[in-house]
């Protein structure tokens, strides 16, 4: 009985660890490439950035610099920035 209980506790811990969300939030990285085929432009939130939705993901223009979202290179068709 104790052996079964110990196994159940270990399995529960393994399952809960696998379900935890340890991913980091999206990061902006400097961008110096081309920006073409833009699907939408808009301000999102109050971070002062102008967002451009393109075939190669989101590009952000903020305070005179360009950024790209580092882990999200989706093709943003039908982009709308809402707050």
Helices and strands as residue ranges (DSSP letters): H 2-19, E 28-30, E 38-43, E 50-54, E 57-62, E 65-69
